[in-house]
Amino acid sequence: MSFEFAWENRANSFGVDGRVAVLNGEGNRLEVWPALGFNAYRWQSANLELLYRNPNFFTEKLPMRSGFPILFPFPNRIRDGKFTWDGKAYELPIGDPAKKNAIHGFAFNRPWRVLDHGAKPGGAWITAEFHGSQDAPETLALWPSDYRLRITYRLLDRVLRVEAEVDNPGTQPLPWGIGYHPYFMVAPFGGPAAVVTAAAAKYWELRENLPTGQILDVDYARELRHGQFFANLNLDDLYTNLYDFTYDQEDRLGMIAVMQHPSGEKMLTLWVSEGFRELIGFTPPHREAICLEPYTCITDAINLQQQKVDAGLRVLMPGERWTGVVEMHLANI
């Protein structure tokens, strides 16, 4: 199967570089905007539109409401925008809808630097990097260490693979977490009749969108293990206990979520490597999409971990690195 890579220009209202990367191959297409968070805002497979994007994506600067936002070095919220690390207090800008908390890190709405791209028979790819001291030096005073994230999107036939590499280029320990916020279109899978399944037995209790530290068994409204119609779902929940990895081979993936047409003829599956231990389920008010968001840690992890909660916060020492993979597969049955 032949694939191609090209650059195209998109007019926008933000005064940023309008070049978008277009990866294309026989019914598969990916469009990525490096200047706005390296967001893969459009993914087509088998000529189906699989990611929702705001109709005003290039004129309303709301990158968190379209495509595939990347959340780093923390996903979701930090309570009151405040935390203490190694005896030093930090205060982050408040940005959530309630105007109470910091939200979604530093990378989702800033320009990234493209490092590599190309195409060959069977697939196309693009790699970009977000390095704190180079790409957002104003954030260095807001976080305990310099940080660097490298992402590669690989478009294959009916597969979108996202490879992440985090490393610590600084001189101090780096606390961090990463999450993705994909908006999966429900229309190709039956709209309100789409069947959503997730391998989650438990969820984190939330109060005002922040975990209390308590883990509860899923109740009926949150039960997705046996599938529920999208029409019946009203989610803004943080799931855990997703799977039990027993693999001893690097880069083995586990399937954590499925969206399927009620006829069974089309199915989208979400696969993750072992480091992604949490899953946000969110149904946007417009009801055109569902967000099934793999995270490496929970909301407010940097505070909760220091309160002896196993929140998934990771720490890299200077020079250390971490890698993780997420894949999305479209199957026509």
Secondary structure, DSSP 8 states (H G I E B T S, - for coil): ---EEEEEE---SSSS--EEEEEEETTEEEEEETTTTTEEEEEEETTEE-B---TTTTTS--GGGSS--EEBSS-SEEGGGEEEETTEEEE----STTSSSEESBSSTTS--EEEEEEEETTEEEEEEEEEHHHH-GGGGGGSSS--EEEEEEEEETTEEEEEEEEE--SSS-EEE--EE--EEESGGGTGGG-EEEE--SEEEEEETTEEEEEEEE--GGG--TT-EEGGG---EEEEE--------STT--EEEEEEE-TTSSEEEEEEE-TT--EEEEE--TT-SEEEEEEESS-TTHHHHGGGT-----EEE-TT-EEEEEEEEEEEE-
